[in-house]
Amino acid sequence: MPRILITGSLGQIGTELSEKLREKYGKENIICTDLRAPKNNNCDPFYTLDVLDTVSFEHIISSNDIDWLIHNASILSATGEKDPHLAMRVNFRGFDNAIELARKYNLRIISPSSIAAFGPSTPRVNTPDNTVMRPNTIYGVSKVYVELLGEYYNHKWGTDFRTLRYPGIISYKTPPMHGTTDYAVAIFHEALKNKKYESFLKEDMLLPMMYMPDCLKATIGLLEVDSSRLKQRSFNVSGMSFNPEQISDAIKKYIPEFQISYNPDYRQEIAEGWPNSLDDTAAREQWNWKPEYDLDAMVVDMLGNLSDILDIPFDKK
Ligand SMILES: NC(=O)c1ccc[n+]([C@@H]2O[C@H](COP(=O)([O-])OP(=O)(O)OC[C@H]3O[C@@H](n4cnc5c(N)ncnc54)[C@H](O)[C@@H]3O)[C@@H](O)[C@H]2O)c1
């Protein structure tokens, strides 16, 4: 069994990924860490770790006999634009620490990238893996840095670095709070609670998205594939693409009285620099990636699960 360390493990993705990995590899083999302390002891073994603290980061790796590192600690797009210097520290220096420790301890390392690594001059439709990457947000710049430095470590020292460019991730267990695609989660909470939602993106802002079960499937798929099968180290992964109007229409099939209104803010400008859809042929060919959820399947699953959590009745029909 590999022993796996996760940074930023209390985040939207880390919470569900660590749960899935515990089921697969055994609780004792998944070592969770985050800047914050957990609210319960479901995450044990757990260490409080700031990824900028190199000494503690190294100590946790060496004393826990780690094989694989999932480096999820990051400042996301919306928070990054509010505090670019914080994003520079955590996303650049934090990754420097993670990749250097991966080299030193011969770890397999996954550090997620994002569609934010692309930019306004990137071809937006069916965006390929290799294309123009000139992002205009600090978050996007940090993701290009992760990809290029990780690939350099792989080429120079053979460090087993891998990354996937997640689209916006939709989930019901842990609310996302810091990203530009978070509207696609908030809309479900508001649809169930208040039957209306004010979108901070325009009605036709088409973006690539992915439901959490597919995000976990993609991450574990890339984590587990034998290194010899990889012809590249950075991969697009695609789930579905929709705009606020289309997700609103999909929700109305189940909650007919639901109403959406639009009041775009600074996040609209961030989203305008991102692709509409992704070409993920290489992921499909090299490690058999295939998503399971389209828009309708995701909407019905989200509404069903969230209505249980919020204790609001919902008729699946
Ligand atoms: N959620 C998405 O839609 C999405 C999309 C594309 C890429 N990603 C990437 O996936 C990864 C995980 O994202 P997420 O959605 O779980 O993010 P999140 O914001 O929900 O969680 C990030 C976690 O990192 C922790 N953290 C922040 N600064 C830290 C530090 N200095 N040291 C240690 N921990 C620190 C936070 O406490 C938080 O728990 C990130 O690299 C993110 O950029 C996420």
The ligand as an ORCA input file, in Angstrom:
! r2SCAN-3c Opt
* xyz 0 1
  N     -12.211     23.522     -6.679
  C     -12.055     23.814     -7.968
  O     -13.032     24.123     -8.677
  C     -10.679     23.744     -8.580
  C     -10.559     23.973     -9.969
  C      -9.305     23.932    -10.544
  C      -8.183     23.623     -9.770
  N      -8.315     23.408     -8.427
  C      -7.099     23.106     -7.666
  O      -7.289     21.951     -6.856
  C      -6.544     22.085     -5.631
  C      -7.475     21.920     -4.445
  O      -8.507     22.898     -4.564
  P      -9.715     23.038     -3.530
  O     -10.914     23.406     -4.321
  O      -9.769     21.875     -2.626
  O      -9.255     24.349     -2.754
  P      -9.776     24.937     -1.350
  O      -9.574     26.410     -1.362
  O     -11.148     24.401     -1.048
  O      -8.745     24.260     -0.348
  C      -7.401     24.633     -0.280
  C      -6.902     24.258      1.089
  O      -5.548     24.721      1.193
  C      -5.359     25.171      2.523
  N      -4.241     26.127      2.560
  C      -4.223     27.413      2.182
  N      -3.008     27.951      2.414
  C      -2.237     26.965      2.957
  C      -0.909     26.879      3.421
  N      -0.089     27.959      3.402
  N      -0.460     25.706      3.904
  C      -1.266     24.611      3.942
  N      -2.551     24.625      3.546
  C      -3.034     25.794      3.047
  C      -6.687     25.813      2.925
  O      -6.837     25.844      4.339
  C      -7.700     24.898      2.238
  O      -8.193     23.895      3.109
  C      -5.864     23.463     -5.703
  O      -4.562     23.322     -6.222
  C      -6.724     24.212     -6.699
  O      -6.015     25.237     -7.327
  C      -9.535     23.459     -7.824
*
